[in-house]
Amino acid sequence: MARRVFVSFRFSDGFKYKEDLCSLFKENDDVIDCSENKDRSSLSDDSIKKYLYAKLRNSSVTIVILTPDALEYEKDIWSGKIDDWMYDELRYSLEDRENNRTNGVIAVYTKEAMPKLITKTTHICNVCNEESVVNELLQCNNLCRKNMLNVKEQYKKNACKGIFDSLEDSYISLVSFEDFSSNINKYIENAVSKRERIQEFNISVRM
């Protein structure tokens, strides 16, 4: 079955990555691209909501491209509240509404964003006593990050305490642009699978 996907990206530094993905989607019979190129960030809040609800209703997976400019959300200068198109795209993707289920979500990071997202660390497991070098996810002011490592304890795939399976133990998996581009169907189907068992995760729909 072909999967309908929506790509969320920052125009300032993510447009090229988005175009590269859309080119790959055109060559893939298993993916239907529901994205677009217009910047609608000047719309009113109500118009944004109506537009995104309609867009997301026709998709099952949202792909968030994490570039350096996309990691931190823009805020209103007066109120201090988040006023960011990408935040709206993601939170509406995570909402479970009438006639519009929660989307599966994949966070695809670029090499420029990697130093702000991941670091290497040594971990000694108190279950198996093995020492290993693992990726440690750094904190950032992003709703994607709030939905990583959020599997409920009884469904955790990796038995080692403090170690999480990169694909199964986060509702939003963090995947490099290169890895995603080389195996699109694998990651989209993984997101769809978690969408079907969303009750296994603690979902955050807002910051």
N, C-alpha and C positions, 0 to 999 in steps of 0.2 A: 504494500500500500504506500502510495506517495505521501510524504509528510509536508504539511504547509508550515513554513517557517517565517518568522518576522525578525529582522535584524535591527538591533538598537545600537547606535554609535554616535560619537561626538564628531560633528562636522569639522571642527578645527584641526583634528589630527587623526580622525578615523575614517574619513571618506574613502581613501585609497584602499584600506583594508576591506571596507564594506564592498567596494566594487570588485575587488579580487574574489571575495566569497561569492558574490552574485554571478560572476563569470563561471565559477565552478558549479554553482547550482544549475545553470543553464545546460551544463553537460551531463547532469545527473537526473535520470528519469524518476528517481525515488524522492526527489525534493521539488516542491513548488514554492517559489520565492514570492512572499507577500510584502516585500519591502518596497521603499520608494526613495526618491532622491531629494524631495522638497524639504526645506527647513521651515517647520511650522511653529517654531518656538515663540513667535510673536502673537499667537492666538490667545484668546482669553482662556481662563481655567476651565470654564464650562465647555467651550468649543474643543479644547484639547481632550477632555474626558469623552465627549461624544465621538470625536474622531477616532480616538484610540480604542474605545469599546468596539466600534464597528470594525476596525482593522484587526484587532486581536480575536474577535469572534470567528474569523476565517483562518485562524492559525492554531497549531497545537504546540509549537515549540518557539520560544524566544531565544535568540542568540545575542548576547550582550558583548560587544567588542570593548575590552578594557585597554584603553590607551592611557598615557599619562594624564591627559586632560579630562578623562572620563572617571578617574578614580575618586575624586572629591566632587561633591555636588555643589552647584552654585546656589547661593542664598540671596534672599531679598535684602537689600542694603538697609532697609528701615526696620523690618520686623525680625530679621535674622532667620526666618523660616526657609526651608528648602524650596527653591523655585527653579526647578531643573527638568527639562524635557525627558532626559534619560531616566530620571527617578520616576517620573510619571509612567513611562513605558514599562518599567520593571514592576512597579507596585500594582499596576493594573493587570499585568501578566500573572501576578501571584494571587490576585483576588479570585475567589470562587463565587461567581455571580449567576443569576438566572440566565439560562441560554448561553453561558460562557464559562466553561470550567477553567480552573487554574492551568496555565501553560506549563509544560516542561521548560526548563531554562538551562542554558549552557553559558558559562563565562569564558570567553576566548581572549586570552591576554597576548599582547604583542611583546616583542623583545625589549622595547623601550620601557614598558611598564613593569617588567619582571622584577627589577630590584626593589620596587615598592610593594611587591606582593609576596615574594617568596625568598626565603633564605635557607641555607643548608645548616643542619644541626645534628649532633650525635645523640642518639637515644638508647638508653639501656632499659629494656622491658622488664618489669617486675613480675611478669607472668612466665615468659620463656627464658629470661635472663640473657637474651641475645643483645649484642650491641650492633647498631646499624646507623648509617647516615641517612637522614630523611629530610624531606622538604617541610619546612615550617611556614605556615601561612601567617603573614604579618597582618596587623590590624589596619583598617582604613575606613573612612567615613563613606561606606558604600553598602547598599542593600544586598548586593551580591554576597558580600562577606558575611552578612548576618545570616545567610542561608547556606553557609558552608559548615561542615562538621556538625550538622544539626540533626543527625539521625537519632531516633529514640534508642535508648540503651539496649532494649531487648531485640532490636533489629540490626545492631551494629555488626558489620561483616568481619572486620579485623578484631580478633580476640585480644590483642595486646592493648593494655591500658595506655591511653594517650596517643595511639597510632590509629589513623583512620584510612580506610580504603579510598583511594582518590576518586573512584567513580561511584561507589555504592553508598558511602557514608555521608555524602553531602547532597542535599536536594539540588543545589547548583554546583556542579563540578567545575573546577578551574582547569582549563585545557590550553596549552600553547597554540598559537595561531598555526604553527607548522604542523603539529600533531593533528589538529582538527582538519586542516586542509587535506591532509594525506589520508584521512579515514572518516569522512563526513558522516556516512551512514552509521558507523559504529557509535558515535557520540550522540547523534540524533535519536537513535533507537534506545540508547541508555536513558536519555532524558524522557522519552515517551514511557519507558518502563517505570520510571520513578513517578511519573504523573499518575500512572494507574495504581500505585500503592502510596499515594501521598500521605496517607494516615500514618506512615512509618516515620514521618519527619515533623519536627517542630518548625512550622513555617512562620516567618516574620514578613508582614506585608507593608510595614512602615519602619522608618528609622526611629 
